[in-house]
Amino acid sequence: MGRYRPPRQRGSRYITAEGEQALRDELQQLWKVERPVVTDAVHEAAKNGDRSENGDYIYGKRRLREIDSRVRFLNKRLDEVEVVGRVPSETSKVFFGAWVRLENEAGEESTWRVVGPDEFDLASGKLSMDSPMGRALLGKRLGDEVRVRSPGGEHVYFITNILYTESKER
């Protein structure tokens, strides 16, 4: 079996201002902090002679390739993303960047923010707009029923609140 992998489908190019800043911070950390440290470690390891059995050299070179690959990706991605920073005129509808409170049929509540694919983090309540749940939420109104299909079956939620400001209470 070869190493060929078909190209992944590109995610949406929208991102919040916070998401863009996080990508820029990661790029800065990798390029200005982490890469120089790893480069110095590889340089020192190369001085030790036989590189074929030098773990510091081998793993350092591997880490440099990982860093360089991520830096290339971040540079390309930052050039093509579109920052969405304005609140839509119709705030009773779910659009990009909205905090949405949902209630399932059992009465359990959950809150999600609809964000771009580069910044989703389920642990902090950020849901990609390209995910099945994100696609189901977009365009819905307050009080609407949302049906989401998952491998575990179909789930039904009701939209109980929509916010477009960063709020601690959500």
ABEGO torsion letter per residue (X at the ends): XBABBBBBBBBBABBBAAAAAAAAAAAAAAAAAAAAAAAAAAAAAAAAEBAAABAAAAAAAAAAAAAAAAAAAAAAAAAABBBBABBBABAABBBBGBBBBBBBAAGBBBBBBBBBAAABBAAAGBBBAABAAAAAABGBBBGBBBBBBBAAEBBBBBBABBBABBBAAX
